[in-house]
Amino acid sequence: MRNFKKILKAGAFFASASIALGLGAARADEIVIGASLPLSGPLAGFGSFQQWGYKRAVDEVNKAGGISIGGTKQMVKLIIRDDKTDPNATASNTETLISRDKVVAMLGSCTPALVNAGALVAERAKKPMVTGCDPLEVFMSVRKWNYVWDIFFSVPELAAAQFKALADLGVQTNRKIAIWHDNGPDGQAIGGKIWPALAKEFGYEVVQNAEFPVDNTQFTSIIAEAKSKGAEVVLGDAITPQAIAIRKQMASAGYTPKILNIEKGAEPVQFAEALGKLSDGIFVGGYWDPSFPYPGAADLAKAFESETKLTSSQHIADSYAAAQVLLDAIKAAGSTDPEKINAAIAKTDKTYVVGPVKFDENHTAKLPIVSLQWQGGKTVIVWPKSAKTGELLFPLP
């Protein structure tokens, strides 16, 4: 856990620096946009990557001279507030950004609980928001959006990825599955409904489906049950601290299934940093990799690692792209009027670092899914075969 805490402290430092630079009265010749991010708390690993992506997009625009508004070039001011992984704080921060900081538009937080909390405030205030980090079906289930736009992956496609990967790669198991998921909106959707249906479709037997609170720390009884039932495949969905605890407690219990997939919490590099070799062989769904054939993909990862001396994450890409979409819309509108910016976002049709972005009637733009596996502290694509960057490690060490 030492490395995980070290990364969280680094994220908190970056947060303090950004907030100190971002706050203060806006000048009349500035375009002010804002974001509430989890720069502390359990999701700080996600927030630190998002902050970097948002800031990089803004810095690039400002270095190029800003955006022309009414014939006059204006600099973009990005204000970021820490929501501390608390939806109530996300909502409050969004209110403050709109009412006190006078933002013309917003960028989103991370995970459905946080993104949706801020998005509802932006929607009521009729302030456009572009976000990633919110699975599309969960985003769409909240309401019909008019001012909020989401660039991310489809939950059913993510859920199906590992089943398709196992079939396509010819992986042999006893076809007994244990499903572990938190009681958050995405955990309930993927673990409570979609995975069980897919297991039946692909010819697997679900021998356990365990749900736990998002703040749970002890998983020994869940692990013991899966072990006793002989599950050789474990599918999990949990935030990063829980995902780390789950893997460590599995090792302590001597439970090593052939396949271990952990969605959400196993995405950021903090997961692998905290676990070391215990992360090897763990699967997680992915929506971006520096190897993708999109403009600037490889350069984005290199820039992050050069600037921070840390391993990059796919969350630098959806956040960077979301900020670019918003900034491009402000440029296209040539105005800071929220209605004109919102109309310009709706017309987005361009290939960004995450791929083509064109919003549908639900205000969503879908990213493709790949199957990633942690190997030696980094993720490699193992499926589909056409995109793979490494060979499958099987079974779980």
N, C-alpha and C positions, 0 to 999 in steps of 0.2 A: 504493500500500500504506500510505501515511501515515495516511489516515483510518481504515483497518482497525485499525492498531496503536493509534491513539488510542482507538477504541471498546474494544479489548481492555484497555487500561490502565484505562479507566473501569469496565469490568466487574470488573477485579481490585480496584479501590478499593471498589466496592460489596460485593464478596465479603468483603474484610477487615472492613468495618464490620459486616456481617451476622454473620459468625462471631464477632467480638468481643462482639457483643450477645447472641448465641445460646448461647454456651458457658457452662459453670459448673454448679454443682450445682443440680438441679431442686428446687423446693420441693414439699412434700407437697400443696399446694393448686393445683398446676399440671398441666395436661394437656400432656405433651411429645410432639411429633411431629418427625420429622426428614427430611432429604433430602441426598443426595450429588449435587452438580451440577458440570458442567464450567465453572467460573468462571475457569479459565485453560486454556491449550492451544488447539488448533485449533478446538474447539467452544465457546469462551468466549462467542461471540456468542449462541448458543442459551441457554447457562446464565444469562446476565444477564437475559434476558427471563423465563425460568422463575422465577428468584429473585424478580423483581418480582411475578409473578402469584401465587406461593405466599404471599409476604409480605402482599400486599394482602388476600387472602382471610382470613388470620389476623388482620390488623389490624382488619378489619371486624367479625369476631366478637368480638374483645376490646373494641372501642369500644362494642359493644352489650351489654357486661356479661359476656361469656364464655359458657360452656356449663354447664348444670346437671348435676352428677354427684351422685347420691344426695341430691338436694334442695339442694345447695350449689353456687353459681356458682363456676366455676373459670376462670382465664385460660389461654389456649393459649400454650405456648412452642414456637417453631419454631427448631430447630437445623439449620443448613446447613453442610455440609463440602464443601470443594473436591476434586473427584476428578481435576482437572487433565487431563481427557479421557483417562484411563487406566482401563480396565476393572478392573484389579487394585486400583487405588485406590478405585474405586466399591465393590467387594466389601469391602475393608478398612474403608472409611468406614461401610458399612452394619453390619458386625460391631460397630464401635465405638459407633455410634448405639444399637444394640440392647443390647449388654452393658454399656457404661459410661454412656451418656447416658440409658438406661432409657426409650426412646421407646415409646409404646403403639401407634404406627402410623407408616407411612412414605409419602413421596411420591417419585416416580421421577426418574431422570436423563433424558438425551436421547440418542436414536439407539439401535438395538438392542444394539450392543456394550456400552454403558454401562447402559442400563435392565435388560437381561437379567442382567448380572453382579450388580447389586444385588438384583434380584428373586429370584434363586435363593437368595441368603442370607436374605432376608426369608421366603421360602417354607419353608426348612428350619427357621427359628426360629418359624414359625407366627405371624408378625407381618403384619397386613394392610398392603398397599401399593396406592395408587391412582396411576396414572401416565398420561401422554400420551406423545407423541414416540416411539412404537414402533409401526411399521406392523403392523396386526393379524395378518396371515398369518405374519410373522416371529416375532411374540410367541407365537402359537399353536403354532409348530413346535418350540419349546423343550421343552415338557412340558405336561401337563394341570395347570393352575393351580388351587390351592385358596384362596390368600390374596392373590394379586396380580390387579389389575383394570386394564384398558387402555382408554383413551378416545382413539381416533385414526382414521386412515383405512385403507381397504382398498387393498392394493398393486395388485391387478388393476384396480381402479377408477381409481387414480391413473395407472397405466400407460396405460390406455385413453383418459384424458381428452384428451390432445393429438391423438390420432388422430380422436376424435369431434369435437373442436373444428375441426380442419382440414377435415373433411368437411362439417360443418354451416355453416362460414363460407365455404365455397367457395374455399379457398386452392389455387392451382395451382402445382405443382412438377413436376420430372421424375420424382418418386416414387422417387428413390434415397436410401436412408437409411444414415447412419453411426451406430453405437451405441458410445458410450464409457462405461465404468463401472468403479468401483473393485472390489476383491475382498472388500469387506465383505459381511455377510449380506444387506443390502438391495440393494446394488449387484449382487451375483450374481443375486438373485431377479428384479429388474426388468430389468436389462440382459442377463443371460445367458439368461433363459428367457422372460419374459413379453413384452418388447418384440419379439423376433424372431417369436414366434407371432402377435402382433397385427399386425405389419407384413405378414405373409402374408395375414392375414384381411382387411386393409383395402387390399390390392392394391399394396403397396410392395415394393421390392427392397432387401434388406439387402446393401450392398456392402462393409461393414466392421463387425466386432464386436470391439472392442479392450478388454481388461481390463488394469488397472494396479494396483499396490500402493497402499494408502491413504495412504502417505507419499511417493508419487511427486511430483516437481516439474517434470520435463521431458516435454512432450507434443508436441514438434516432429515426431517421426517419425509419430505417430498422425495429427496434423493434415495432414501432407504426403500421407499415404496417402489420407485422405478427400478431400482436394482433387484429387488425381490421378484419383480414381475418380468425380469429378463429383457427389458427394453434395450435394443441395440441402437436405436435412433432416438435422440432427444432434440426436440424443437423448443426453444425458449424465446421469450420476449420480456425484456426488463431493462431498466436504466443502468448506466455504467457501474455505479457502486454495487448494485445488486448482482449484475452479471459477473463482476469480479469475485464477489462473495460466493456465488453459486459454483464457479469453477474451482475455487480453493476448497470448498466444502465437499465437492465431488472427489477431489484428490484425497482429502483426509479420510473419506469413507471408502476409498478404494474402488470407486465406481468409474469405469472407463468404457462408455458405450463406443460403438464403432464410428458413429456420426454424432457430432454435437454442433447444433446451429443455434446461435443466439442473436436475435434481431435487436436493433436499436442500441443496446448497451455495448455491443461488441464492435460498433462502428469506429469510434475515435481511437487514436493511437494510445490514449491513456489506458485503455483496456489492456493492450499488449504490454505497455510499459510496466503496469502493475503486476502482471502475471508472469512475465518472462517466458520461459519455455512452456509453461502451462497453457499459453495461448496457441501454441502450434497446433494446427489441424482444425481449429474452430472455424466454422462457416458463418458468413453473414451476407445478407443481400447487399448489393452495391448498385449505384446509379451513375457513378462517374469514376474515371481513372485517368491519370495523365497520358496513358497510351491511346485514349480515344481520338479518332481522327477529326477533331474539331479545332477551329482556330484558337491558338493560345493555350491549349490544354497542357501540353508539356511545359511550356514556359511558366504557367501559373504555379505549378508545383515547385519548379526550380526557384522561382522568386520567393515563395513562402519559406522554403527550407534555407535559402541563402540569408533571408532577413531575420528569421527567428531561430535558426539552428535547431529546429524541431522537425519531426517527420510530418509531412502534410496529411490532410484528411480530405475526403470527398466533400465535406461541408464548406471548404473554401470555395468550391466551384458553384454550388447552387446559390450561395450568398452573393458571390461576385456577380453571377449572372442576373440575379434578382435586382441588384443595385444598378447594373448596366441597363436593364429593361426600363427601370424607373427613370434613370437619367436620360436615356434615349427618348422616352416619352415626353419629358419636360422640354428637351431640345426640339422635338417635333412640334409640340404645342406652341413653343416660343412664348410661353406664358407660365405664370405661377398660379393661375386659376385652377382650383382642384377639378372642376368639371372638364376643362379642356385637357388637363393631364390625364384624367381617367379615360376620356375618349381616345386619347393617343395610345394609352396602354392597350386598349381593346383592339387596336389595329396592328399590334406587334406581330411581325412575321419576318424573323431573322434568325440566322444560325449564330448561337453564342458558344461559349466555352463548354456548355453542357449539351449542345446540340441544337436542333431547330426548336424555336419557341413560337408557338402560335396558340393563343387562348381559344378555348371552345365556349359554348354558351353557358357552361358552368363556371367559367372564369378559371379553368385549369389548363395546364400545359404538361403533358406526360413525358417523363424521362424513361429511357430504356433500362431494363434490369439485367444485371449480371450476378453470378455467384462468386463471391470472394472467399478466400481462405487465408487465415493468418499463418505465415511461415517466416520464422526468424525475425519477428518484430515488424514485418510488413505484410500488407495484403497483396495477394496475387489473384488474378482472374483465372478460375478453373473451368468456368462454363459461361456462355456457350463456347464451343471449341473454336469458332471463328474469331473470337476475341481474346482467347486465353493468353496469359503472360507467364504462366508457370504450370507445372505438372501437379496433379492431384496428390495430396498426402493422405493415404488411407491404409489402415484405420487410424482413428485418433490415437496419438502416441500414449 
